[in-house]
Amino acid sequence: MIAWIVSLAAAATLFTGWWYPGSTLCAALGWSSLPLFYVALSIPRRRITRLFVSGIATYIGGFYWLFSTISDFGGFPTLAALGIFSLFAVGSAVQFIVWAFCWQHLPAWCGRWGLRTSLSWLVAHHFWIKIFPWDFGHTQLGFSQFAQLAGVTGVAGITSLMMWVVESLCARRTTNRAARALSVASLVCALGYGMWIEETLYHTAPSPSRSLQTVLIQGNVSLQRKHDVTYFTVNREQYLKTSQLVSAKDTLIVWPESTITDFIPASVTNAYEAPVLPHLGDGSAFLVGGLTYRSKKEYYNSSILVRPDGSVAEPYNKMILMPFGEYTPFASSLPWLAEINATAGQFTPGSGPAVLSFSLSDGRQARVAPLICYEDIVPELAREATRRGAELLVNQTNDAWFGDTVAPYQHHMIAAFRAIENRRYLLRSTNTGLTAVVDPLGRTLASLLPYTESVLPMEVGLLSYASTYTQLPISLMWLALAAITAFVVCARLARSSFQRQKTL
């Protein structure tokens, strides 16, 4: 009974933290959940079953809003939405089964060095599908000095260090002193690095020669009006009218995802060729979310840059499409799914990250990388765009389908780590919120209240500094470590099976 209480308490502590994203409470609860999970893992009786139930509770409690998203945005009837949400929670919780299974089959030396929990989690984290790719390390955004470690190791490094410290201190009888000393020393070094980088970057304001004036437009267009064809022109003109009030020379004005809902030829090269595109002729540039097409079978959710001179860059096309909204998974094999989800689009994914550039009046080039919708929670896209020369990251999203829930704040918390990892400013332009500006330390400098019509002006730096995370294939290193750990588990299982057969 105690084992079940501890397992469920671990899940409750973790998902409660996700109700307060980006706060110090979230960071504290993220740390607090790990000793409970360690105890739950260390009790052999029904370990896998208990962790599976804990996983289901974590997903239901932490990401409860997905039910209404499936229902409202996906257009599914209530029973179908409930079934899909249940499949999401149960299917995602298999990750916790993998965690528990690997934990109990790792060699004893992993326990002696306090690495059993972190190594088994790496396998579970990398080798199971997650629609909303969260990690324990994301909870530490409110613990700013610790969160800076993401600029070196990514979020996986934060999670691994948390788990190493917790296991080394909780399992004092089985871990050696060297493990405890090294884990605590690593934590101290991480905090020291965080304080140093904060002190360095905090006092380094963008120089006028490497800065850009930006304005984020939040139109607060309702989900119903956004998809009502009779309002397409009204919605676009609302954004244009607001932009006219704040536009100025050498200013980048950002509209959210799919603000322009008329389909635009992807081959357009000038704003005059597509009157729906904004161009004021006053030296301002526009980065707008719109829909483009190349043929009758190729439709894209795109980010379109209209330069100050009216020329149009080749659009960036969203790579990671939203299931049940922009496409229906398995619809080609199960056509009845498409019939149930008749309101879903059938978009084509883009081919890769893009860096869009435009010239300022003094001849400088501003290089911007768009990330559409929840592409800003995928580390590799922002990293690759930065490696290609992006000086500024811009997320354009329409989080209206989240509803009035904690989801936009969870999205923002995960996205903020892209700024830390790559040491870039991150602009988040959303239709209903959370519109915000994040600095290279992951701090939210300014934001707009959700579900309000407003603008957010901010001067940001155009940065070229390359962080360790950007320069090195850190994500691949973590993947390789996860693969090695999985191989060790499989090898031990195979050897054990062979020995049993030999005995028989």
KAMOHU-V256362 format. One record per backbone hydrogen bond with DSSP energy under -0.5 kcal/mol. CO is the residue of the C=O (numbers start at 1). NH is the residue of the N-H. Records with the same first field share a line. If there is no record, write none. Layout:
BEGIN
CO = NH, NH
END
This chain:
BEGIN
1 = 5
2 = 6
3 = 7
4 = 8
5 = 9
6 = 10
7 = 11
8 = 12
9 = 13
10 = 14
11 = 15
12 = 16
13 = 17
14 = 18
16 = 19
17 = 20
18 = 21
20 = 23, 26
23 = 27, 142
24 = 28
25 = 29
26 = 30
27 = 31
28 = 32
29 = 33
30 = 34
31 = 34, 35
32 = 36
33 = 37
34 = 38
35 = 39
36 = 40
37 = 41
38 = 42
39 = 43
42 = 44
44 = 47
46 = 50
47 = 51
48 = 52
49 = 53
50 = 54
51 = 55
52 = 56
53 = 57
54 = 58
55 = 59
56 = 60
57 = 61
58 = 62
59 = 63
63 = 66
64 = 67
65 = 69
66 = 70
67 = 71
68 = 72, 73
69 = 73, 74
70 = 76
71 = 75
77 = 81
78 = 82
79 = 83
80 = 84
81 = 85
82 = 86
83 = 87
84 = 88
85 = 89
86 = 90
87 = 91
88 = 92
89 = 93
90 = 94
91 = 94
92 = 95
93 = 96, 97
94 = 98
95 = 99
96 = 100
97 = 101
98 = 102
99 = 103
100 = 104
101 = 105
102 = 105, 106
103 = 106
107 = 110, 111
108 = 111, 112
109 = 113
110 = 115, 116
111 = 114
112 = 176
115 = 119
116 = 120
117 = 121
118 = 122
119 = 123
120 = 124
121 = 125
122 = 126
123 = 127
131 = 133
132 = 134
135 = 138
136 = 139
137 = 140
138 = 141
139 = 142
140 = 143
142 = 144
143 = 146, 147
144 = 148
146 = 149
147 = 150
148 = 151
149 = 152, 153
150 = 154
151 = 469
153 = 157
154 = 157, 158
155 = 159
156 = 160
157 = 161
158 = 162
159 = 163
160 = 164
161 = 165
162 = 166
163 = 167
164 = 168
165 = 169
166 = 170
167 = 171
170 = 172
171 = 174, 175
176 = 180
177 = 181
178 = 182
179 = 183
180 = 184
181 = 185
182 = 186
183 = 187
184 = 188
185 = 189
186 = 190
187 = 191
188 = 192
189 = 193
190 = 194
191 = 195
192 = 196
193 = 197
194 = 198
195 = 199
196 = 200
197 = 201
198 = 202
199 = 203
201 = 204
203 = 205
207 = 210
208 = 211
210 = 462
212 = 460
213 = 252
214 = 458
215 = 254
216 = 218, 456
217 = 219
218 = 454
220 = 222
222 = 226
223 = 227
225 = 228
227 = 229
228 = 231
229 = 232
231 = 235
232 = 236
233 = 237
234 = 238
235 = 239
236 = 240
237 = 241
238 = 242
239 = 243
240 = 244
241 = 245
242 = 245, 246
243 = 246, 247
248 = 251
250 = 213
251 = 253, 285
252 = 215, 254
253 = 255, 287
254 = 217
256 = 259, 289
259 = 261
260 = 291
262 = 291
264 = 293
265 = 268
269 = 312
270 = 273, 274
271 = 274
274 = 277
283 = 250
285 = 253
286 = 288, 306
287 = 255
288 = 304
289 = 259, 260
290 = 302
291 = 264
292 = 300
293 = 266
295 = 298
297 = 299
298 = 294, 295
299 = 348
300 = 292, 302
301 = 318
302 = 290
303 = 316
304 = 288, 306
305 = 307, 313
306 = 286
307 = 310
310 = 271
311 = 307
315 = 317
316 = 303
318 = 350
319 = 321
321 = 323
322 = 325, 326, 327
325 = 345
326 = 347
327 = 324, 329
328 = 331
330 = 333, 334
334 = 337, 338
335 = 338, 339
336 = 340
337 = 341
339 = 342
340 = 342
341 = 344
354 = 356
356 = 368
358 = 366
360 = 363
364 = 360
365 = 367
366 = 358, 368
367 = 391, 392
368 = 356, 370
369 = 394
371 = 396
372 = 375
373 = 376
374 = 377
375 = 378
377 = 379
378 = 381, 382
379 = 383
380 = 384
381 = 385
382 = 386
383 = 387
384 = 388
385 = 390
386 = 389
391 = 463
392 = 369
393 = 427
394 = 371, 396
395 = 397, 429
396 = 373
397 = 431
398 = 401
399 = 402
400 = 403
403 = 405
406 = 409, 410
407 = 411
408 = 412
409 = 413
410 = 414
411 = 415
412 = 416
413 = 417
414 = 417
415 = 418, 419
416 = 419, 420
417 = 421
418 = 422
419 = 423, 424
425 = 393
426 = 438
427 = 395, 429
428 = 430, 436
429 = 397
431 = 220
432 = 451
435 = 448
436 = 428
437 = 445, 446
438 = 426
439 = 442
443 = 439, 445
446 = 437
449 = 452
452 = 454
454 = 218
456 = 216
458 = 214, 460
460 = 212
461 = 463
465 = 467
467 = 471
468 = 472
469 = 474
472 = 474
473 = 477
474 = 478
475 = 479
476 = 480
477 = 481
478 = 482
479 = 483
480 = 484
481 = 485
482 = 486
483 = 487
484 = 488
485 = 489
486 = 490
487 = 491
488 = 492
489 = 493
490 = 494
491 = 495
492 = 496
493 = 497
494 = 498
495 = 499
496 = 500
497 = 501
498 = 502
499 = 503
500 = 504
END
